[in-house]
Amino acid sequence: MLRLLVVVLLVANAAYFAWAQGYLRSQGLAPQGESEPQRLEQQLQPQGLRVLSPSESRAKVAAAAPEPPACLQTGVLDEALLPKLRTAATEALPQGSWSLEEAAVPARWILYMGQYPDNEALEKKKAELRTRRVSFQALNNPALQPGLSLGSYPTQEQAEQALADLGTRGIRTARVLQERPAVTGQRMRLPAVDEALRGRLNALKPVLGALEACS
């Protein structure tokens, strides 16, 4: 009996050895080897890896992260367009994503230089102001072009005082001008504009005009 047991163990060990070494693969008996092509294809290729710099890592994270919602608002809207705007916004925008609120835009006074006969005269004046170290800004109002603003102020009194100060620096041809009167009315406020909502706002651009960050 003992001899038979020894023989069985020897046969079992021999069979395991043959299986482990793959000698029985032709019979469909073999362990799953690490040399299988599909396993090799799943392995990482270290030669293809690249360490990103901190700036590159931040850029990739920023590109992958969605832009956070932003609060946007219109300027003071034309009263005549408000009924049309309400209807269009109700149809195009989700409920609760917008509201109309009272708004007031204060008057703005500027120190104005112009209008000049042509751009050559305008550039000559810019060069003179740079020589005197006087700052200036271009004007978006077509009615005041070509011309320059030497500063903007919320009241006429402040503008008059600034003009007197510039007079001590040799500026003689500037004058105080009201660029914009005070305006009251309503504006649209959108407290959480995400990418999806931005797409819907495109349909309302002819009525809304430009949007700006909430104040």
C-alpha positions as CSV (number, residue, x, y, z in Angstrom):
1,M,0.0,0.0,0.0
2,L,2.8,2.4,0.9
3,R,4.6,1.6,-2.4
4,L,1.4,2.4,-4.3
5,L,1.1,5.7,-2.6
6,V,4.7,6.6,-3.4
7,V,4.1,5.8,-7.1
8,V,0.9,7.9,-7.2
9,L,2.8,10.9,-5.7
10,L,5.6,10.5,-8.2
11,V,3.1,10.4,-11.1
12,A,1.3,13.5,-9.8
13,N,4.5,15.5,-9.4
14,A,5.6,14.5,-12.9
15,A,2.2,15.6,-14.3
16,Y,2.4,18.9,-12.4
17,F,5.9,19.5,-13.7
18,A,4.9,18.8,-17.3
19,W,1.9,21.1,-16.9
20,A,3.9,23.9,-15.3
21,Q,6.6,23.8,-18.0
22,G,4.1,23.9,-20.8
23,Y,4.9,20.4,-22.1
24,L,1.1,19.6,-22.3
25,R,0.2,22.8,-24.2
26,S,-0.6,20.8,-27.3
27,Q,-3.2,19.0,-25.3
28,G,-4.8,22.2,-24.2
29,L,-3.2,22.0,-20.7
30,A,-0.9,24.8,-19.8
31,P,-0.8,27.7,-17.3
32,Q,-1.6,31.3,-18.5
33,G,1.9,32.6,-19.4
34,E,3.1,36.1,-19.2
35,S,4.3,35.9,-22.8
36,E,0.8,36.1,-24.2
37,P,0.6,39.0,-26.8
38,Q,-2.6,40.5,-25.3
39,R,-0.9,40.8,-21.9
40,L,2.2,42.4,-23.3
41,E,0.1,45.0,-25.2
42,Q,-1.5,46.0,-21.9
43,Q,1.8,46.7,-20.2
44,L,3.0,50.3,-19.8
45,Q,5.8,51.4,-22.1
46,P,8.1,53.4,-19.9
47,Q,10.1,54.7,-22.9
48,G,6.9,56.5,-23.9
49,L,6.3,58.3,-20.6
50,R,7.1,62.0,-20.2
51,V,7.3,63.9,-16.9
52,L,5.3,67.1,-17.2
53,S,6.6,70.4,-15.8
54,P,4.4,72.1,-13.1
55,S,3.2,74.7,-15.6
56,E,2.3,72.0,-18.1
57,S,0.4,70.0,-15.4
58,R,-1.5,73.1,-14.4
59,A,-2.4,73.8,-18.0
60,K,-3.7,70.3,-18.6
61,V,-5.8,70.4,-15.4
62,A,-7.2,73.8,-16.4
63,A,-8.0,72.5,-19.8
64,A,-9.8,69.5,-18.5
65,A,-11.7,71.3,-15.7
66,P,-15.0,73.0,-16.9
67,E,-15.2,76.8,-16.7
68,P,-17.0,77.8,-13.5
69,P,-20.3,79.6,-13.8
70,A,-20.0,83.4,-14.0
71,C,-22.4,86.2,-13.0
72,L,-23.1,88.4,-16.0
73,Q,-25.3,91.4,-16.6
74,T,-26.4,93.7,-19.4
75,G,-26.1,97.5,-19.4
76,V,-29.3,99.6,-18.9
77,L,-31.8,98.2,-21.5
78,D,-33.9,100.2,-23.9
79,E,-37.4,100.4,-22.3
80,A,-39.0,99.9,-25.7
81,L,-37.2,96.5,-26.0
82,L,-38.2,95.1,-22.6
83,P,-41.4,93.4,-23.6
84,K,-39.6,91.7,-26.5
85,L,-36.7,90.7,-24.3
86,R,-39.0,89.2,-21.6
87,T,-40.7,87.0,-24.2
88,A,-37.5,85.9,-25.8
89,A,-35.8,85.2,-22.5
90,T,-38.8,83.2,-21.2
91,E,-38.7,81.0,-24.3
92,A,-34.9,80.6,-24.6
93,L,-33.6,80.5,-21.0
94,P,-34.3,78.2,-18.1
95,Q,-36.6,79.4,-15.4
96,G,-34.8,81.1,-12.6
97,S,-31.6,81.7,-14.6
98,W,-32.2,85.4,-15.1
99,S,-34.0,88.4,-13.7
100,L,-34.6,92.0,-14.4
101,E,-33.6,94.6,-11.8
102,E,-33.5,98.4,-11.5
103,A,-30.2,99.9,-12.6
104,A,-28.7,103.4,-12.6
105,V,-25.6,104.4,-14.6
106,P,-24.1,107.7,-13.4
107,A,-23.1,110.5,-15.7
108,R,-19.5,110.6,-16.9
109,W,-17.5,113.7,-17.6
110,I,-14.2,113.7,-19.5
111,L,-11.3,116.0,-20.3
112,Y,-11.6,116.1,-24.1
113,M,-9.1,117.1,-26.8
114,G,-10.4,117.2,-30.3
115,Q,-11.9,116.8,-32.8
116,Y,-8.8,116.8,-35.0
117,P,-8.9,117.3,-38.8
118,D,-7.3,113.9,-39.5
119,N,-5.3,111.0,-37.9
120,E,-2.0,112.8,-38.6
121,A,-3.0,115.7,-36.4
122,L,-4.2,113.1,-33.8
123,E,-0.9,111.3,-33.7
124,K,1.0,114.6,-33.4
125,K,-1.1,115.4,-30.3
126,K,-0.4,112.0,-28.8
127,A,3.4,112.5,-29.3
128,E,3.1,115.9,-27.6
129,L,1.2,114.4,-24.6
130,R,3.8,111.6,-24.2
131,T,6.5,114.2,-24.1
132,R,4.7,116.0,-21.3
133,R,4.0,112.7,-19.6
134,V,0.2,113.2,-19.7
135,S,-1.8,110.0,-20.0
136,F,-4.7,109.7,-22.5
137,Q,-7.2,107.2,-23.8
138,A,-8.8,106.7,-27.2
139,L,-12.6,107.3,-27.4
140,N,-15.1,104.7,-28.6
141,N,-17.8,107.3,-29.3
142,P,-17.8,107.9,-33.0
143,A,-19.2,111.4,-32.5
144,L,-16.0,112.4,-30.7
145,Q,-13.4,110.9,-33.0
146,P,-10.7,111.7,-33.9
147,G,-10.2,112.8,-30.3
148,L,-8.7,111.9,-27.0
149,S,-9.8,111.7,-23.3
150,L,-7.3,112.8,-20.7
151,G,-9.4,111.2,-17.9
152,S,-13.0,110.5,-16.9
153,Y,-14.9,111.8,-13.7
154,P,-18.3,111.2,-12.1
155,T,-19.0,114.9,-11.6
156,Q,-18.4,118.1,-13.5
157,E,-16.7,119.6,-10.5
158,Q,-14.1,116.9,-10.4
159,A,-13.4,117.3,-14.1
160,E,-13.0,121.0,-13.8
161,Q,-10.5,120.6,-11.0
162,A,-8.5,118.1,-13.0
163,L,-8.5,120.5,-16.0
164,A,-7.1,123.2,-13.8
165,D,-4.3,120.9,-12.6
166,L,-3.4,120.0,-16.2
167,G,-3.2,123.7,-17.0
168,T,-0.2,124.0,-14.7
169,R,1.5,121.4,-16.9
170,G,1.0,123.3,-20.1
171,I,-2.2,121.7,-21.4
172,R,-4.3,124.5,-22.8
173,T,-6.7,123.0,-25.4
174,A,-8.5,120.4,-23.3
175,R,-12.0,121.0,-22.2
176,V,-14.6,119.5,-19.9
177,L,-17.3,117.5,-21.8
178,Q,-20.1,115.3,-20.6
179,E,-19.5,112.0,-22.4
180,R,-22.5,110.2,-21.0
181,P,-25.6,111.5,-19.1
182,A,-27.0,109.7,-16.1
183,V,-29.3,106.8,-17.1
184,T,-31.8,104.8,-15.1
185,G,-33.8,101.8,-16.2
186,Q,-33.6,98.0,-15.9
187,R,-30.8,95.5,-16.7
188,M,-30.9,91.7,-17.0
189,R,-28.8,89.8,-14.4
190,L,-27.7,86.2,-15.0
191,P,-26.1,85.0,-11.7
192,A,-24.8,81.6,-12.9
193,V,-23.9,81.5,-16.6
194,D,-22.3,78.1,-17.6
195,E,-21.3,76.8,-21.0
196,A,-24.7,75.5,-21.7
197,L,-26.4,78.8,-20.9
198,R,-23.8,80.8,-22.9
199,G,-25.0,78.8,-26.0
200,R,-28.6,79.8,-25.4
201,L,-27.6,83.5,-24.9
202,N,-26.4,83.7,-28.4
203,A,-29.9,83.8,-29.7
204,L,-30.6,86.9,-27.5
205,K,-27.5,88.9,-28.5
206,P,-29.5,91.3,-30.8
207,V,-31.6,92.3,-27.9
208,L,-29.2,92.0,-24.9
209,G,-26.2,93.6,-26.4
210,A,-22.8,93.1,-24.7
211,L,-22.7,91.3,-21.4
212,E,-20.3,92.3,-18.6
213,A,-19.3,90.9,-15.2
214,C,-21.7,91.7,-12.4
215,S,-20.8,94.7,-10.3
